[in-house]
Amino acid sequence: MKSKRVIKRLSIMAAGFALALLFVSPVFILVNSSFKSLQDIYINVLALPKQLSFQNYTKAFKEMDYVKAFMNSFAITCISTALIIFISSMAAWVLVRYKTRTSKILFLMFAAVQLIPFQCVMLPLVDIMSKLHLMNRPGLVFMYMGFGCAMSIILFHGFIKNIPIELEEAAIIDGCNMVQTFINIVLPLLKGIIATVAVINVMWIWNDFLLPSLVINKNGMQTLPLRTYLFFGQFTKKWDLATASLMLCMIPIVMFYLSCQKYIVKGITAGVGK
């Protein structure tokens, strides 16, 4: 029996190790950014870099105007995430505490929105936003709020159910209004789920390419994913600079994820059961 268990564990570990190598291999490809063509990528896909060279990284840093693109991505991501957190938490709190038929219908609508692909609303959205003269960075932030609030409300909704309503009743007795009760009592208790919602939204907003490509067309306002696409032309593809630029785009968000990953599972599981 022991030998069978040992063999089973070793086989599971071997399978996990193989899957880990499979998922980490794209990172090795980006690190080894010395190849010049797509054929070189296939040849070196399993090869570790013999020596690290930062020549392509410095060249890509200059050509993509990394600092300006980073600041654009940083501002758009931070503002969008902050607004999503504040609006979604307030909306979820109202839906939980005021249990009416309307609140139930609204919550079901937020859940149903998750089933609609972005491609279905892409063209009507661009048409409406262009008529409103919002094809710019403020308009992009507004659109991110619309797409990010639905999932965030669902996460906040499950977490707020676990907060005792007696705390809010005591605040109301002490003279707090609705806004004061939410900001002073409810919001400080949402730290765990706020971190979870922040990580989820920061990840997809930072890495998003499609929506900024439809909204932002002016040079100097483009985000990091848009600047990376400049290395892929109609007739030439600079794979060496493209892979280096992709690595430069990945570093900030990977560092953010590693520093906050423990809050993801903690925040979601805290709102699962009452």
Disulfide bonds with the S-S distance in Angstrom:
none
